[in-house]
């Protein structure tokens, strides 16, 4: 029950951020950056209907399609966000929070990307155009990225017809910023350092890494190609904040140690995705 409550709170927060993004940043400047929210901005302008009503009708259709074509599990993962979106977006005031269009577009797009990332992390959705790509993938083998590009592309093209060329390009830039924000949250925020060390002082270096940094060390036997002499290479994966500490340890014992450092975007296992001392 506690887990469910936390999930609902997270989804509600994401929907709130999404609603603020649409009503205060993107909508006031007619930036219809794909999705059902973008479509609601267009239809509101065309038919003078409140966008919350448009989203409610659209998500009702989407939920029926989800239940029929994607099954009960996906339906229940979608229904919370799909039900909350029209309600919350109806309560958030329609105001121009930032008058500068470019700044408003950037801020709204980043906020929208954060909201969608929170939903995805909870295996949830706000409904809308996120569902058709999943249906197309299941029945026609079309990748979700292509399906989403197609559905969002239709909305953006409609903005070109209904609004202006400027609104069209702002919508395109908005989609790019939203996607970049999501990518950074999903991978960039979890970056780690993977370091390879070859030194004559491997034992002392590895001992300090184990006890001072608190990270595990893997010893890999290697052979130097020039002299054919057997060597040992240390491999350690650590957080960026510990990297300077590692450099200090290596320089303390061997300033001529050979080191290669890679930046990795995702690490799973003991000490990273769950805590269990050093790895």
N, C-alpha and C positions, 0 to 999 in steps of 0.2 A: 504494500500500500504506500509506504514512504517513497519507494522508487517511482511509483506512478505519479505521486503528488509532485515530486521533483521534475519529472518529465513534463507534466502539464504546466508547471510554473515556467520552465525553460521555453516551451512552445509559446506560451502567452507573452513572454518577454520578446521573443522573436517576432511574433505577429504585431506587437506594439511598435517595435522598431521599424518594421516594414510599413505600417500604417503612417507613422510620422514621416518616413521617407517619401511616401506617395503624396500625402496631404499637405505637407509643409515645404517640400523641396522640389520634387519632380512635377507634380500635378499643377501647381500654380504657374509653371512656365511651359505647360503643354509638352512635357517630355514623356512620351509613351514608350518606355524602354522595354518592350516585350511583355509577355505574361498577361494574365487576366487583369492585373492592376493597370497595365498599360492600355489594354483594351477598354477598361472602364473609363479611363481618362478621355479616350476618343469618343466612346458612346455618350458620355456625359455631355460632351461638347455638341454632338450631333443631335441628340434627342432630349436634352435637358433633363435627363434622369440622374438621380443621385447615384454616385459610383458604388456605394455600399449595396444598393439594390441590384445593380448590374452584377457585382461580384457574388451576391447571394444566389442569383439565378444561375450564373455560370458555374459556381461550385456545386450547386444542386445537381446539375447535369453531369458534371465531372464525377461526383460521388456515385451516381447511378452507374456510370460507365466503369468506374473503378471496381465496384462490387461485381458487376457482370463479367468483366474481362480480366481482372487481376486478382480476384478472390477476396476472401474475408480479411486476411491478415493485412494486406495493403490498404484495404478499406478502413480498418480501424486505425492504422498509422496515419491516414490522411484526414479522417473525419474531424479530429480535434482542431487542427489548424484551419481546415476549410470552414468549420463552423465559427471559429473565433474571428477570422479575418473580416467578414462583412460587419460583424458587431463592433469590433474595435475601430475599424476604419470609419464607421458611422459616427463614433463619439469623438474622434480626433478632429479638431477644427481645421477648416480649409483656409489656411492663412499662408502668406508669403513670408517665410521666416528669414530668407536671405534674398535681397533684391537682385544681386548680381547673378545672372543666369549660369555662367560657367562655375562659379563657386557653389551655387545651389545644386547644380548637376553633380559635381564631384562629391560633395558632402552627402547628398541623397543616395548616390550610387554606392558609396562605401558603406553607408548604413544599411542599405538593402542587401549588400553582399554579406555583411555580418549576420543579418537576420536569417538569410537562407542557409548559411553555414551552421547556425545554431539548430535550425530545423533538421538539416541533414545529419548532424551529429546525434540527434535523437531519433533518427530513422523516421522522421515525420515530413509532412509537406503542407503547404498552404492550399493545395489543390491547383486549380487553374491549368496553365499550359505545361506544368511539370508532369502531368499524368499521360497525355497523348503520346509523348515519346516512349514511355514505358509500354504502352499498348502496341505501338508500332514495332518495338523491339521484340516483344513476345510473339507476335503473330507474323511479322514480316522480316525479322532478323535485322532490322535497321538499327544502327547504333543510336544510343540516347543522345549523344552530342549532335548528330546529324538531325535527329528528330526535333530536338530543342531548337536548333538553328533554324529549321524550317518554320516551326510554330511561332517563334519570336520574330522571325523575319517577316512573316505575314503581318504581324502587329506593327512592326516598324515601318513597313511599306504603306500601311494604312495611315500612319501619322504623316507621311509625305503627302498623301492625297488630301487629308483633312486639314492639316495645319500648314506647315511651310517646309522649305528645304532646310532652314536652320534647325527647326525642331527635329527633322529627320536625322541630321548629323549629330545633334546633341543626344538623341536616343541611341545611336550607334556607339558613340563614345561612352554613354552610360552603361551599356551592356558590357563593353570592354573593361571598364573600371570595376563593375560588379564581379565579373569573372576573375579579374586579377586579385581582388580582395579575397574572394573565396579560395583561390589557389594559395595565397599567402597564409591564410588562416589554417588551411588543411595541411600544408606542408612546411611553409616557411617558418612558422612559429615553433616547429619541433626540430629545428636544425641542430645537428650534433657534429662534433669533430671526430674523425677517425684518423689516428696517427700511427705511422709505421716508423720504428726506430731501430737503427743498426749501430751498435756501439760495443767497445771492449768492456764497458762498465754496465752491461745489461742487468746483472744481478742486483747491484745497488740501485739502479734506476727503477727496476720493477718493484723492488721492495718498498721504495718511497711512494711509488704510485699506489700500491696496495694499501699502505697504512696512512699516508698523508692526504692523498686525493680521494681514497676510498673507492677506486675503480679497479676492476679486474684487468689482468694482463694476459694475453695469449702469446706464447713463445712459438715461433715458426722457424723451423730449420731451413736455411737457404745456403746457396753456394755462389761465391763470387765468380763471375765469368772469366775474369782476367787471370787470377792466380789459382782458380779452382779450389780455393780454401773454404772449408765449411764454416758457416757463421750462424748466428741466431738473430732473428728479427723479432722485435716486440710489436705487438699490435694492441692498441688501447682505444676505446670509444668513450668519449666524455662530453659533458655539456660545455658550451662555449665559455661559461664563466670560470671553468677549471683549466682552460687551455693555458693561460699565462702561468698558472701554478706548475703545470707540466713542463713548460719551457724552462722555468727556474730550476726544477729538479734535474733536467737533462744537462743544462749548462753548468750546474754545480759539479757534476761528475765527469762530463766529457763535452767540452765546447766544440769539438770537431765531430760530434756524433752526426750521422746521416739521418735526416728526418724527412718524411713525406706526410703532408697533412691534407686530408680531403674533407670537404663539407658534405654531410649526408643529411637528407631531408626527413628520414624516418628510421627510427630504431625501435625494435620490439624485443621484449624479454626482460629477464630479471634485472632490477635496478633502474629500468626505464619505464616500461609500461606497467610494472608493478614493483613495489619495493620489497627487497629481500637482501639488504646489505649490499656489499660490493659484488661485482660480477667478474 
